[in-house]
């Protein structure tokens, strides 16, 4: 079988520059449509008149569709994409989205996250520090750290019917041993995933340690976000620097697919970013690259400083009436820093993501703020 492009690399290229002999043969050869049409007529499947009429009908339909597309595009009518894989969605807005949850639900999720099955041999370090710290936060109304806030966001979405998927290199434990989405029995290595045990009718929780190919895994997760829009799909780089291994996916799809093909995604990318890392290739998620890519309301780039902000940003992804990718510069030392915490009240009804965090020491009463 010989395959060829009649017009070379594109419709303007001349293959004759580099392949003169085969280009001459292709030019002299009938098109595939002409060859197939002649075969149908020669075998008596269609008469010449019927074949000509069918060909004309096809071209007339294509031309009519083309003219309609031109008219609708010029008038600003986006229904031209109706019936395709394209999705028309509302314009981006900064309007607040209520994402707080009831205290009873927060307490239930927290209790489930800190309940270890009977007979399960939890790692001594987790049993001594990780679990007690969370139990204390639940009892005292805080402090809630970054990883706990993330798990609460996952749990709330799961109980509301939104599946959650997280993949990445070592994401079950977390690069900085902060997440522990999966507990392993210290003696038998049996697994316990607390977020799978919130309620009988909860949505599915998936957390996967991925192979060391950022390009392949991010590409898969991007496609997952398109095919399963109800799910919160997240990809975490072991260090933010590693996202450069998936730069093609970021440039060609995540940042630009909506403008090119009207295919929105709300994929979340978690990129550990800070210079208290481990030197070269472990310090910068290259924030400037993402800022250069987000000039057209096409995606959200965040560097959140409180766990509550992260909680609300994740939940907001599934509560807006439009979908945008979320790129998060996630912390390192702030994961466990005592000052970088939130209180239970920051997660309750009436709370939401705040684009500007006021300084409570300076602005005690917002009514006193003037231009």
N, C-alpha and C positions, 0 to 999 in steps of 0.2 A: 504494500500500500504506500503510495506516494502522497504526502500532504503538502500543501503549499498555500501561500497567501498571494492572491492575484495582484494585490496592490503593494506587495512588499510589507515593510514594517508598519506602515500606516498608509492612509489613502493618498498622501502627498509624496511618499517615498518612491524612488525608482530603483527597483531591484536590479535593473539592467546595468547599473554602475559596477556592481560586484559579481553578479551572476548573469552575464549577458545571454548565454546559450539557453538556459532554462527559462529565463524571462521571455525570450522570443517564443518558446513552445507554449508557455502559459498564455501569452497574449493571443496566440492563434487558436487556442482551445476554447470551445464553447464553455459557458458558465455551467455550474452544477444544475441550476434550474432548467437551462435550455436542454442539457443532456437528458435529464429525467423526463421532461416534457416530451421529447422526441421518442423516448423509450415507451412511454404510455401510449402514444399514438401508433407507433410501429407494432405494438402488441395488441392493439385493438381495445385497450382499456378505455380510451377516450378518442372521440373523433377530433380532427384538427380544429373544427369550429368550437367544440366544447372545451378543448384545452385552451384555445385563445380566449374564450369567454371567462373561464376560470382564472386565468392569469390576469386578465383585465380587472376582474372583481377584486382580486387580492390587492392589486396596486391601487385601485380606487379606495379600498378600505384603509390602506396604509396612509394614503394621501389625505383622506378625510380626517383621520386621527391626528395627523401632523398639523393640519390647518386648525383643528380644534385646540390643540395644545398651544399653538401660537396665540390664538385669540384669548384663551383663558389666562395665559401667562401675562399677556399685555394688559389685561383687565385686573390682574392681581388675584384672580380666583384660583386658589390652591387645590380645588377639587380635581384639577387635572391629574393629580396623583391618585385619585380614588380607584380602588381595585388593584393597585399594585402593592408591593411590600412597603411602600412609603407611608409614613404616618404624619398627619397634620396635628400639631399640638399647640396649646396656648403659648403666648409669648412669655419670656422669663419675667418674673416679678420678684421684688424684694419684700413683698407682703409677709408678715409673720405667720407662721404655721404652728398652731397649738400641738405640741408633742409631749406634754407632761402626762404622767400616768397616775392613777389612784394609788394612795399609800398602801392599801391592802394588797394591791397587785405587786407593787414594788417589794413589799415584805414577803409575799409568797415566792416571788422569783428569787429573792435573796436567800430565803430559807432553803429552797431547793438547791441552790448553788452551793450551800454550805452543809448539806446533809450527805453523809457518807454511808453507803450501804453496810448493813451489819456483816461483819466478818471480812470486810475489805481492809487490806493493810495499806493505808495511805503512807506515802513517803514521810518520814519523820519531820523533815523541814517544813513540809506543807501542813502537817498536823500541828506543829508547834507554833507557826507564825502565820501562814497564809489564811487558813480557815478561821482561827480566832480573831484575826484582824477584821475580817469581813463580818463575823458575828457581832463584834463590838460596834462596828459602824451601823449595823442594822438596829441594834438596841439603843444607840445614842443619837441617832439621826445624822450620822456622819462620823468622821470624814470618809468620803467615798473617793477612791483613787481611780485612775484612768482605766485599768483593766476591769475593775468592778463595774464602772459605768458602762463600759462596752458590753459586758455580759448582761447587764440589766436591759440595755437597748435591744440586744438580741432576743432576750426572753420575752420582752413586751411585744415585739413584732411577731414572734412565734405564736404567742397566745392570741394575737389578733388575726392570725391566719396567713401571715407572710412568711414563707420559707426563708431561711438564711443559709448562704453558702460562703465559706471562707476557705481559700486555698493559698498556699505559699510555702516557702522553704522554712520548715520548722515552725509553722504557725500554730500548731496545736499547743505547744508549750509557750511559744512566743520567743523571738530572738533573745530577749532580755529576761527570760524566765518570769514573765509577768502575767501571762494569760492563763495558762493551765486549763484550756478548754476540755482537755481529756486528762483524767486521773488514771495512773497505772498502779496496779497492785504491787507493792514493794516485794512481795514474795512470789506471786504467780504471774505477774505482768498482765493480769486481766484488766480490761478497760472499763471505765465508768465515765459517761458523758452526761453531766447533770442537766444540760439544756435539752436533752431528749426525754426528760421526765417531769416536765412542767404540768402537763394536763393530758388526758386521754385524746382530746380532739385538737391538740396543738399541731402547728405546721412542722415540716421537716427541717431538721438542723443538720448541715453537712459541714464538716471541717476536715480538710485533707492536707497532709504534708506533701508537697509537690516535688517533682524532679527539678534538677538544676538547669532548667531552660526557661528563662524569663519570657522569651519570645513565644514559645509554644504554649506555656501555661496561661499567660495573659491573653493570648489570642483565643484560647479555648474559653476562658472566663468571659471575655468580651462577647463572644458568640452566645454563651449561656445567658448573658443579660438580655440579649435580643430575643432569644427563643423562650425565655421564662420571665416575662416582665413583672410578675407578681413577687418574684424572689429578690431579696437583697443579696446581690452577688458582689463579693469582695475578693480582691487579690492583694496580698501583702508581700512586699519585697523583704528579704531578710535584712538588707540595708538598702536605703533609698537609692544609693549609687547604682545598685544592680538593675534599676529600671532601664538603664541605657542598653541593656541586652534585649529590650523589647521596644526600642525607639520606633521601629517601623509600625508596630501596632498602635502606638500612641499617636504618631503623626498621621498615618493613613486612615485610621478608623476612629479611635476614641475622641480625638479633638475635632475631626472634620467630617465624619460620616453623616451627621445631621444636615450639614449644609450641602453636601454632595448628593446624598441619596434619601434624605428625609427619614433616616432610620435612627431615632433617638435611643439612647442608652442611659441608665443610671448606675452603671458600674462604679464601684468604689475602689480606689487604689490607696493603699496604706504604705507610706514611704518613710521609714525611720530617717530622721534628718536632724543632725546636730554635730557640732565639732567635738563633742566629748565622746566620740566614737573610737575607732581603732586605727586611726591614721588613714592613709590613702585608700580609696575605694570603699571606705567605711565611714564617711563623714557627711557627704552632701547628696541630697536627692536632686540637686540641680534645679532648685526652685525657679530660677530665672527662665529656664526652658519652658516650664509650664505657664508662667506668666505671659510669655510671648505668644502662647497658643490660645489664650482665653479672652481675646479682645472682642468677641462677637456674641456674648451671652451663650457660648457653646459649652462651657463647663465651669465647674466651681473649684477653686483652689483655696485650700484652707490651711492655716497654721494655728490650731486652737490651743489655748493656754489653760483651760479648765476641763475636767472630766465631764461636767454637765454640758458644756458646749459640744463636745464630741458626741455625747448621748443624743442630744437634740438634732445634731447634723445628720446622724445615721437614720434616725426615725423620720426626719423630714424627707429623706430620699424616697420613702414610700408613701408620704402623705400629701405631696404636691400633685397638682393636676398636670404637671409636665415633668419630663425626665431629662436630667443632665448628669454627666459623669461628675463624680466628686473625687478630687485628688487631695489627700490629706498628708501634710508633713507631720508625721507622728513623732512624739518625743522619745527621749532616751532616759536621761537622769530624772526628768520630770515625772516619769512613770511612778516613781516611789518617793519623790520629794514631798516632805510634809506640807509645804506651802502650796503645792499644786494639787489641791483637792477641792471637792464640792460637798455641800451639805444635802441632806435628804430633801429639804425644801426646794432645792434647785431642780428637782425632777418631778415635782407634783403638778396637778392640774393648774393651768394658768401660766405655766412656764413654756418657754420656747427658745429657739436659737436666737442669740442676740448678735447682730452684726457689729455693734459697738458696746463694749463693756465699760461702764462708767467707773470711776474711782470712788468708792463709797466714803473714803476719808475726805475727799474734796467736795463731792456733791451728795450730801446727805439727803437733801430734798430737791428732787429734779424740777420742782415748780419754780425754784429760785434761779434756774439756769436761763440766761438771756443771750441773745446774739451780740 
